[in-house]
Amino acid sequence: MPDTLNKKWQNVWITGGSTGIGRELVSLMDGHVAHIAVSARSAEKLSELADAGKTVAAYPLDVSDKAAVKTCVTDIEDAAGPIDLAVLNAGAWKLMDVAEMDLAAVRTGIEVNYMGVMYALDALLPGMLARGKGHIAIVASVAGYRGLPRSIAYGPTKAALINLAEILRTELGPRGITISVVNPGFVDTPMTRDNPFPMPGIIPAPVAARALLKGLVRERYEIVFPLGFVLLMKFLRILPNAVYFWLVRTIMMRGLDRGA
Ligand SMILES: NC(=O)c1ccc[n+]([C@@H]2O[C@H](COP(=O)([O-])OP(=O)(O)OC[C@H]3O[C@@H](n4cnc5c(N)ncnc54)[C@H](OP(=O)(O)O)[C@@H]3O)[C@@H](O)[C@H]2O)c1
């Protein structure tokens, strides 16, 4: 598959590429795409990636800074031409009991997970629309399918991204822009490493990145992994509310309380 990547994309931008799924995706694409711009806040980690990589360039960025996102996109396009694939993957997660709500963390979730994507769209879309082509992949989560316990600072932002992707697909598809929404189940990354509860079906980050890349190459609308766990979450989505809430109370809350 990597041999076909350079025919598909010349300039790829990956946010949240300093660790986890994003970092593994950068490694998979390295050397097979002419320019891979990688962003995150940890400038040092990005420099290491760029130094070790063949076609990786570091663009440190806080995605919740609107002006910085715009400047970053301009810098990437000045250096390597139009971005033809943007993987908007940066994300922030914090386990939180509603009774101990930390509004600052809720705001961070919204600013990074949702507004970070909106700022990127604002910077990317004028160019893509003018060219009548481009591919934007938004990394959401199966946590956006239904309201999950202790997910108040995260789930709603991912539900918003899933909804946003449907709007984008509807409006931008006919104008030549491909939209993908990526809904992972549990992946072993720094984000999940400290989770104090069982994570069914958890997969290593390199496996997740391979599934993500495969979906991108095929221009899939919804890219999911690992399939078994995602199917279970999709099943929960279609359950009547009463059954869903009963399951959450009897199974999920117990798992969470055991781990707490
Ligand atoms: N792991 C899972 O089980 C799982 C499941 C479903 C969805 N996801 C989603 O997958 C994506 C990648 O997560 P991951 O699991 O690979 O976790 P991760 O290793 O913690 O990666 C998160 C990335 O986002 C970056 N980031 C965080 N805040 C940022 C900000 N304000 N500006 C720019 N970059 C920022 C982090 O880098 P810096 O700290 O250097 O900025 C890091 O590169 C996230 O959107 C996450 O919500 C993960």
The ligand as a Tripos MOL2 file, in Angstrom:
@<TRIPOS>MOLECULE
LIG
   48    52     1     0     0
SMALL
NO_CHARGES

@<TRIPOS>ATOM
      1 N1         -6.6590    6.1060   22.1590 N.am      1 LIG1
      2 C1         -7.9510    5.8150   22.0510 C.2       1 LIG1
      3 O1         -8.4350    4.8230   22.6100 O.2       1 LIG1
      4 C2         -8.8420    6.6970   21.2230 C.ar      1 LIG1
      5 C3        -10.1760    6.2780   21.0250 C.ar      1 LIG1
      6 C4        -11.0240    7.0550   20.2770 C.ar      1 LIG1
      7 C5        -10.5570    8.2390   19.7150 C.ar      1 LIG1
      8 N2         -9.2720    8.6420   19.9260 N.ar      1 LIG1
      9 C6         -8.8460    9.8980   19.3220 C.3       1 LIG1
     10 O2         -7.6950    9.6860   18.5540 O.3       1 LIG1
     11 C7         -6.9450   10.9090   18.4830 C.3       1 LIG1
     12 C8         -5.4880   10.6150   18.7990 C.3       1 LIG1
     13 O3         -5.4210   10.2050   20.1600 O.3       1 LIG1
     14 P1         -4.3290    9.1820   20.7080 P.3       1 LIG1
     15 O4         -5.0540    8.0610   21.3200 O.co2     1 LIG1
     16 O5         -3.2850    8.9320   19.6890 O.co2     1 LIG1
     17 O6         -3.7760   10.0120   21.9450 O.3       1 LIG1
     18 P2         -2.4230   10.7700   22.2270 P.3       1 LIG1
     19 O7         -1.2710    9.8740   22.0250 O.co2     1 LIG1
     20 O8         -2.6050   11.4100   23.5650 O.co2     1 LIG1
     21 O9         -2.3900   11.8750   21.0800 O.3       1 LIG1
     22 C9         -3.0350   13.0930   21.1920 C.3       1 LIG1
     23 C10        -2.2800   14.0570   20.2880 C.3       1 LIG1
     24 O10        -2.9610   15.3100   20.3110 O.3       1 LIG1
     25 C11        -2.0030   16.3190   20.5550 C.3       1 LIG1
     26 N3         -2.6450   17.4620   21.1920 N.ar      1 LIG1
     27 C12        -3.3200   17.5150   22.3620 C.ar      1 LIG1
     28 N4         -3.7320   18.7570   22.6150 N.ar      1 LIG1
     29 C13        -3.3030   19.5180   21.5630 C.ar      1 LIG1
     30 C14        -3.4020   20.8980   21.2370 C.ar      1 LIG1
     31 N5         -4.0290   21.7670   22.0440 N.pl3     1 LIG1
     32 N6         -2.8520   21.3290   20.0860 N.ar      1 LIG1
     33 C15        -2.2120   20.4620   19.2560 C.ar      1 LIG1
     34 N7         -2.0800   19.1610   19.5130 N.ar      1 LIG1
     35 C16        -2.6150   18.7000   20.6630 C.ar      1 LIG1
     36 C17        -0.9540   15.6500   21.4450 C.3       1 LIG1
     37 O11         0.3080   16.2820   21.3570 O.3       1 LIG1
     38 P3          0.8440   17.4340   22.3350 P.3       1 LIG1
     39 O12         0.5000   17.0250   23.7130 O.co2     1 LIG1
     40 O13         2.3000   17.4430   22.0180 O.co2     1 LIG1
     41 O14         0.1730   18.6810   21.8970 O.co2     1 LIG1
     42 C18        -0.8590   14.3000   20.7610 C.3       1 LIG1
     43 O15        -0.0220   14.3890   19.6460 O.3       1 LIG1
     44 C19        -7.6200   11.8710   19.4630 C.3       1 LIG1
     45 O16        -8.4550   12.7490   18.7560 O.3       1 LIG1
     46 C20        -8.4490   10.9580   20.3300 C.3       1 LIG1
     47 O17        -9.5630   11.6240   20.9030 O.3       1 LIG1
     48 C21        -8.4170    7.8890   20.6510 C.ar      1 LIG1
@<TRIPOS>BOND
     1     1     2 1
     2     2     3 2
     3     2     4 1
     4     4     5 ar
     5     4    48 ar
     6     5     6 ar
     7     6     7 ar
     8     7     8 ar
     9     8     9 1
    10     8    48 ar
    11     9    10 1
    12     9    46 1
    13    10    11 1
    14    11    12 1
    15    11    44 1
    16    12    13 1
    17    13    14 1
    18    14    15 2
    19    14    16 1
    20    14    17 1
    21    17    18 1
    22    18    19 2
    23    18    20 1
    24    18    21 1
    25    21    22 1
    26    22    23 1
    27    23    24 1
    28    23    42 1
    29    24    25 1
    30    25    26 1
    31    25    36 1
    32    26    27 ar
    33    26    35 ar
    34    27    28 ar
    35    28    29 ar
    36    29    30 ar
    37    29    35 ar
    38    30    31 1
    39    30    32 ar
    40    32    33 ar
    41    33    34 ar
    42    34    35 ar
    43    36    37 1
    44    36    42 1
    45    37    38 1
    46    38    39 2
    47    38    40 1
    48    38    41 1
    49    42    43 1
    50    44    45 1
    51    44    46 1
    52    46    47 1
@<TRIPOS>SUBSTRUCTURE
     1 LIG1         1 GROUP 0 **** ****
